[in-house]
Structure formats: C-alpha cells, structure tokens
Amino acid sequence: MLLMTVCSLSLQACQSLEPNYLPRLTFAIVQKRHQTRLIAADRNFDGKSGNIMPGTVVDTMICHPAEFDFYLCSHAGIH
C-alpha cells in the first residue's frame, strides 16, 4: 500500500517536470533489526576503536544461504 502511494507520487512529481518523463524507479527497503557484532578477523582491518572499517560488507557465513541479505557497515563506529 505504502509502496504504491510513494510510487504514484514519485511519478506525478516527475511528470510535473516534463509530461512524458517516466523514469524507471528503484526502491530499497533498509532495516536494522539485528544485534550482530562484527569483528575483523585480522587486526590490520579494524580501526583504532576496534570496530570494523566503514564500507565493510559481510555476505557469507552468517547470512541466509537462499535469501539476498548482507551486513553493511556504512559509517565509523562509536568510539
């Protein structure tokens, strides 16, 4: 329901710019519902705070084997 509303409003906004403007839209649904603590296996790959480096992506070992999911560290951890 929400997706259809957002999609419709987005397309209306695009068409207000140019009547025939129909871009392809992509929506990403992002959640943070985990209590997983990621720790670098090699101390050369963690920051001075001991947290993993920003930009680290984990998509094997602890992720569901059949679903497209991953853990992404998008920013530096709290010191």
N, C-alpha and C positions, 0 to 999 in steps of 0.2 A: 504494500500500500504506500509506504513512505517512498520507496524507490520510484514508483510510477509518478508520484507527485513531484519529486525532485527532477526526474527526467523530463516531465512535461514542462515544468517551469524553466528548466535549463534550455530546452528547445525554443520556448517562447522568447526567452532573452536573446538567443542567437538570431531568431527571425526578426526581432526588433532592430537589429543592426543591419540586416540585409534579408529581404523576403525569402530568397531561395537558399539561404545559408543553413544547411543541415549537416553539421559535423557529426562524426562518429564519437560517441561518448563512452567513457570507461569509468566505472565507479569501483573504488576499492573500499572494502569494509575492514576496518582495522580494530582489533581488540587487544587489550592487555588483561588477560584473565589467567595469570599463572603466578606461581610462587617459585619459579625455577631460578636458581642461581648459577650463572655460567662462570666458569673459572678456566683461565688459559692453562693448557697442559704444559706449555713451555713458558717459563718466567720471562723470557725475552719478548713475549707478546702480550704482556699486561702492562698497564700504566703504573705510575708511581704509587697510586692508591690501591693497587692490587686488583682493580676491576679490568675486565676485558676492554680492548680498544674500541672506540667508536667505529662503526662500519663492519663489525664482526657479524657474520651470518652463520647460523647453525641450521643445516637442513638434513642432517643424517643422524643416526644413532638414537637420538631422543625424540625424534618426530614420528608421526604416524606413517607407516610404510605405504599406505594406499591413498592418503589424502595429501593435497598440496598445502603443507604448512611449514613454517620455519620460524626461527627466533632471530630477530634483528636488533642489534644494539645501535640505535640511531644517534646517540649522543653520549658524552662523557658521563660517567657515574658520579654520584655524590661522594665527596671525599670524607 
